[in-house]
Amino acid sequence: MAEPARQQSLVVVESPAKARTIERYLGPGFTVLASMGHVRDLPKKELGVDLEGGTFEPKYVSLRSKAKVVKALRTAAEASDTIFLATDPDREGEAIAWHVAELLGGKGTPAGERFRRLSFNEITRTAVTEALEATTDVDRRKVEAQKARRVLDRLVGYQISPILWKGLYRGLSAGRVQSVALRLICEREAEIEAFESEEYWTLEALFATTPADGSAEVVYSATLEKIDGTKAKIGSESEADTLLERARGESYAIAAIEKKARRRNPPPPFISSTLQQEAARKLGYSAKRTMSLAQQLYEGIDIPGEGPTGLITYMRTDSVRIADSALESARAYIEDEYGKAYLPAKPRRFRSAKGAQDAHEAIRPTGLNRPPARTRAYLNRDQLRLYELIWKRFLASQMNPAEIEQTAVLTTGGAFEFKSTGSVVVFPGYLAVYREGTDEGEDGEGERNGSVERGKGSGGDRELPPGLEQGAGAELRELEGEQHFTRPPARFTEASLVKELEADGIGRPSTYAQIISVLLDRRYVERERASLLPTDLGRIVNDLLSELFPDIIQVEFTAGMEAELDRIESGEDDFLAVMRDFYEPFAEDLTKAPERVGEIMEQIRAALMKRCEIEEIPDCPAEGCDGMMYLRFGRNGWFWTCRNWPKCKGTAPFECADGSGGEGEGHGEEPEVDVVCPECGAAMVVKRGRFGRFLACSRYPDCKGSLPLLIGVDCPECGQPLAEKRTRKGKTFWGCSGYPECDFATWNKPVARACPTCGHPFLEEKTTKKEGHHLACPKCRSIYDPDRLEE
């Protein structure tokens, strides 16, 4: 009697790494293949959305780049009885599962016994095995919600982008969510530029007191807190001098010592947004880098003896929920490693934010039997640092609070009250494992400081010296006034922008990294160290979009759309109703927009000319052309171009009255150089191209000779000249002209001045919050004031 044929199953995942990990947990009857992401999408060269019929249905097409992948999937599907769709457990993954099923023969309703949805929050043997016992149909509501997001983004991007081309140049693009993020960055920059700093002063004192037991005197610092019972507000040097004279004549004593015990509770485990924020603060990772590393840790790392192993749970989540089994494991680990004092009486359960989908657990290690120290040999540096961050945050979330004793010492004399504050950690609790990072402009508790700098004597979690006694006399040893200025709000960093987007309800866990990446890739925003600044292009795009599409380029509208997508997923709303509500006002703005682009650009030009004090429009420099010039914004910024363009190609650089390049990237007067063309011997001039400035023959286009723009500094590694260069994303750097034989490069501009301390042949220009603009030695790290270096 013949044996029954063995059943064969196909498991479809998104990436090869995930496939390798899952394959290890399944038997010989399973074939695991990767779809390599989406297999279908909207067409590139047409809108691909049914507007005429009013259905808003997308016209999906198979991706040519996935032809071989789809062929392999179809071949495997033909030989399989059951097809498990094991793509990521979110809307995007659900949509990929739907499209894969349709391509493999489940057209119309990819459900039933042959096509089964396989979902798990972590890639471990237990999770995969349990998921096989609890398969479901593809969730059509999630698919509809993802379809709505894709159609909304296509309608905005495909129909607004040509309007930007009309006002600026071809190739620009707009995005529904990214445009709102750009608006936030531009508005913050405008707020910073409009900020008027105000002067204020503090009085900083140094007191000495002798304990009653006759032990050595104690010296401590304090800041003037009150005058005649009212909070001290000193607005000028003259006020400060008057108070200094008065205060120096008083006798002082310690009037009160106030101690308060407080508990600092641990933070919840990571969700997508908080992981991106903390990785930016503590590790310096971009949101995109963080999510890429987290994906690797989720999909599986090859560990000897175990094979490919998923180290963390799914990283696209807005839930702080933790599985009971993981809570029990964490509590056992804490008791074993730290003792019962660190273990709460019962597990900690955190509440997810309002509006969270709560579809998955928080981000946590899949097993506490793999601590960072054990996995160190199998992870690269960046993977290890992120894994350690996730590990510590999860463990800390299940520990007892830190117990802190806060002390305030009030020293009074006459009308003056000085205050010293400090704190002592009595019991570290979760702080033994983890401390949260903070953004610029926040204190240690994550609260905004506002725009006022803190005085030295009163702030900070520091320990006050022992021996301070209430009622004891205090001798005033030193007293001085310190000048301060209020500060504007801090620029957004990737961390603070993600925090703002989440607070405003813009985007979802899977979109934050993509939002920032798109803004940077399109050169609407650039990084200045950790800060995000709008470029001139970004500002103009924001001005155009805010004027032309006020209904959709706003925080409230975009947040409302996210809520509607959630309602589609929950079944409270339907795709067609959401599309109609969105498109009616949008279509009205689209109709009016082309006529208004020119008007808005004229307003932008007029404002630029006024700021730059340009009163006279130059004549066209081209021979035989009597046309007038007008300002145009191109890929490299503002420049003058002839109104007879394209018939006349006359152009000229644009510069402000102060010699700067106006709004553009250096379109002012370029430096003169004494270099001859290597091709024809004519003089060379500085030009700007796609990858920054370079030397071009003055006889161009008759002669096309060119050279890199050298800066008069030699490479410290090979001795060849350094040249100014630019990355494909538009960021300037300085590298060896001998590349690729020598790959030396630096982000800081080298200056031809030897370091007085160590003799290094050049210094570098830097600007930091602490030191301001300065010169620094790349070798010994010495810092110099550029204006006083010669002294």
Buried (B, 14 or more C-beta within 10 A) or exposed (E): EEEEEEEBBBBBBBBEBBBBBBBBBBEEEBBBBBBBBBBBBBEEEEBBBEEEEEEBBBEBEEBEEBEEBBEBBEEBBEEBEBBBBBBBBBBBBBBBBBBBBBBBEBEEEBBEEBBBBBBBBBBBBEBBEEBBEEBEBBBBBBBBBBBBBBBBBBBBBBBBBBBBEBBBEEEBBBBBBBBBBBBBBBBBBEEBEEEEEEEBBBBBBBBBBBBEEEEEEBBBBBBBBBBEEEEBEBEEEEBBEEBBEEBEEEEBBBBEBEEEEEEBBBBBBBBBBBBBBBBBBBBEBBBBBBBBBBBBBBBBBEBEEEBBBBBBBBBBBBBBBBBEEBBEBBBEBBEEEBEEEBBBEEBBEBEBBEBBBEBBBBBBBBBBEBBBEEBEEBBEEBBBBBBBBBBBBBBBBBBBBBBBBBBBBBBBBEBBBBBBBBBBBEBBBBBBBBBBBBBBBBEBEEEEBEBEBEBEBBBEBEEBEEBBBEEBBBBBEEBEBBEBEBBBBBBBBBBBBBBBBBEBBBBBBBBBBBBBBBBBEBBBBBBEEBBBBBBBBBBBBBBBBBBBBEEBBBBEBBBBBBEBBBBBBEEEBEBBEBBEBBBEBBEEBBEEBEEBBEEBBEEBBEEBBEEBEBEEEEBBEBEEBEBEBBBBBBBBBBBBBBBBBEEBEBBBBBBBEEEBBBBBBBBBEBEEBEBBBEBEEBBBBBBBEEEBBBBBBBBBEEBEBBBBBBBEBBBBEEEBBBBBBBEEEBBBBBBBBBBEEBEBBBEBBBBEBEBEEEEBBBBBEBEEEEEEEBBBBBBEEBBBEEEEEEE
